[in-house]
Amino acid sequence: MTSFRVRRLRKRRSRRAARLLLTLMLLGIFACIAGFFWFIEQIPRRIEQPETMTDAIVVLTGGTGRLAAGLELLAQGRASKLFISGVYRGVEVAEILRASLQSPKELECCVELGHVAIDTRGNANETRQWMAAEGYSSLRLVTASYHMPRSRSEFSRAMPDARLIAHPVFPPNVHIEDWLRWPGTTALLIGEYSKYLVAVVRNQGS
């Protein structure tokens, strides 16, 4: 085979490899975009089974309205105990109740704090240990609506046999329905989608 034919064959192979790489990149981009829209549809728009009782109410710290919702559920008798995961070390139950304008004497006996978790995966592990110590098998999970898909994934991994009822909180500054019109919400959802993908891949490998 002459050197000219060799060079031409190499060019053809290079073009084929480039086309294949471009096709794979486009498919990957399309899959990410389609997955992002699917993820948005998984964000709850309402509260599931608002009247159903569970053994515990679990609040994940880090967002507006979560703690208030959890305390209100406890005051309504939706569960016998409230567990707040991811609380800063040194913070006590009485401080939280006073800051939330709740009487420590009325609810302090039924609220417990977790100080170990620093992320959602840690929240799930911390809650699993607490639930096992209490002998509980069901929980109402309180967190922001956009955070719920990732939270459910992590909690399902940590406690596959537990009954989990999602109780989303809807921050007023997060506009899920009109996210394209709100750059801040769009950026928040993209970031949360990325974290969700990491959690799903990690959980499948564990």
C-alpha positions in Angstrom: 0.0 0.0 0.0 1.4 3.4 -1.0 2.0 6.2 1.5 -0.8 8.2 -0.2 -3.3 5.5 0.4 -2.2 5.1 4.0 -2.6 8.8 4.6 -6.1 8.8 3.0 -7.1 5.8 5.1 -5.9 7.5 8.3 -7.9 10.6 7.4 -11.0 8.6 6.9 -10.6 6.9 10.2 -9.9 10.2 11.9 -13.1 11.7 10.4 -15.1 8.7 11.4 -13.8 8.9 15.0 -14.5 12.6 15.1 -18.1 12.1 13.8 -18.6 9.3 16.4 -17.2 11.5 19.2 -19.5 14.4 18.1 -22.5 12.2 18.0 -21.8 10.8 21.5 -21.4 14.4 22.8 -24.6 15.5 21.3 -26.4 12.4 22.6 -25.0 13.2 26.1 -26.1 16.8 25.9 -29.6 15.7 24.8 -29.8 13.2 27.6 -28.7 15.7 30.2 -31.3 18.3 29.0 -34.1 15.7 28.8 -33.1 14.4 32.3 -33.2 18.0 33.7 -36.8 18.4 32.5 -37.7 15.0 33.9 -36.1 16.1 37.2 -38.2 19.2 37.3 -41.4 17.1 36.9 -40.3 15.0 39.9 -40.3 18.1 42.2 -43.5 17.8 44.3 -46.1 20.5 43.9 -48.3 19.4 46.8 -48.0 17.6 50.2 -48.6 13.9 50.1 -51.1 12.4 52.5 -51.3 15.5 54.8 -53.4 13.7 57.5 -51.4 10.5 57.6 -49.7 9.7 60.9 -46.1 8.5 61.1 -43.7 7.5 63.9 -41.6 10.5 63.4 -41.3 13.9 61.6 -37.8 14.6 60.2 -36.7 18.1 59.3 -33.6 18.7 57.2 -32.0 22.0 58.1 -30.8 24.5 55.6 -33.9 26.2 54.1 -36.7 28.6 54.7 -39.8 27.3 56.4 -38.7 23.8 57.1 -38.4 24.0 60.8 -41.6 25.9 61.2 -43.4 23.3 59.2 -42.0 20.5 61.3 -42.9 22.1 64.5 -46.4 22.8 63.3 -46.8 19.1 62.3 -45.6 18.1 65.8 -48.0 20.5 67.5 -50.8 19.0 65.3 -49.9 15.5 66.5 -48.9 14.1 63.2 -46.1 12.1 65.0 -44.9 11.6 68.5 -41.4 12.9 67.9 -39.6 15.5 65.7 -36.0 14.9 64.7 -34.0 17.8 63.3 -31.0 16.6 61.3 -27.9 18.7 60.6 -28.1 21.2 63.5 -25.0 23.1 64.4 -23.1 21.7 67.4 -23.9 23.6 70.6 -27.4 24.5 69.6 -30.0 23.1 72.0 -33.7 22.3 71.6 -34.9 25.2 73.8 -33.0 27.7 71.7 -34.6 26.4 68.5 -38.1 26.5 70.1 -37.6 30.1 71.4 -36.3 31.2 68.0 -39.4 29.7 66.4 -41.7 31.4 68.9 -42.7 28.0 70.4 -42.9 27.3 74.1 -40.0 25.1 75.1 -42.1 23.6 77.9 -44.7 22.3 75.5 -42.6 20.7 72.8 -39.1 20.3 74.2 -39.8 16.7 75.3 -40.7 15.6 71.8 -37.9 17.3 69.8 -34.5 15.7 69.3 -31.5 17.1 67.4 -28.8 15.6 65.2 -25.5 17.3 65.1 -23.5 15.1 62.9 -24.8 15.5 59.3 -23.3 18.1 57.0 -25.0 17.1 53.8 -28.1 15.2 52.5 -26.4 11.8 52.6 -25.3 12.5 56.1 -28.9 13.5 57.0 -30.1 10.1 55.8 -27.5 8.2 57.7 -28.0 10.2 60.9 -31.8 9.7 60.7 -31.4 6.0 60.1 -29.4 5.6 63.3 -31.9 7.7 65.2 -34.8 5.8 63.8 -33.2 2.4 64.7 -32.5 3.6 68.2 -36.1 4.7 68.6 -37.6 1.6 67.0 -39.4 3.7 64.4 -40.3 2.5 60.8 -42.1 5.5 59.3 -41.3 9.1 58.9 -42.6 12.3 57.4 -39.7 14.0 55.6 -39.8 17.8 55.7 -37.5 19.7 53.3 -37.7 22.1 50.4 -39.7 20.9 47.3 -36.7 21.2 45.0 -34.6 19.2 47.5 -37.1 16.4 47.8 -36.0 14.2 44.9 -32.4 14.0 46.1 -33.5 13.6 49.7 -35.8 10.7 48.8 -33.0 9.0 46.9 -30.6 9.3 49.9 -33.2 8.2 52.4 -34.4 5.3 50.3 -30.8 4.1 50.1 -30.2 4.5 53.9 -33.6 3.1 55.0 -35.1 0.9 52.2 -37.7 -0.7 54.4 -38.9 2.5 56.1 -42.2 4.1 55.0 -41.5 7.7 53.9 -44.1 10.4 53.3 -42.7 13.5 51.6 -43.8 16.8 53.1 -42.3 19.5 50.8 -41.9 23.1 51.9 -42.3 25.7 49.2 -39.9 28.7 49.6 -41.5 31.9 48.3 -38.3 32.9 46.4 -38.1 29.6 44.4 -40.4 29.7 41.4 -40.7 26.1 40.2 -43.6 26.7 37.8 -42.0 29.7 36.0 -38.4 28.7 36.5 -37.4 29.8 33.0 -38.3 33.4 33.9 -36.3 33.4 37.1 -32.5 33.1 36.6 -32.0 32.5 40.3 -34.4 29.6 40.3 -32.9 28.2 37.1 -29.4 28.2 38.6 -30.7 26.6 41.8 -32.5 23.8 39.9 -29.4 23.1 37.7 -27.2 22.8 40.7 -29.7 20.6 42.5 -30.1 18.4 39.4 -26.3 17.9 39.3 -26.2 16.9 42.9 -29.2 14.6 42.3 -27.3 12.8 39.5 -24.2 12.4 41.7 -26.4 10.9 44.4 -28.2 8.5 42.1 -24.9 7.2 40.5 -23.3 6.9 43.9 -26.2 5.0 45.4 -26.4 2.6 42.5 -22.7 1.8 43.0 -23.0 1.3 46.8 
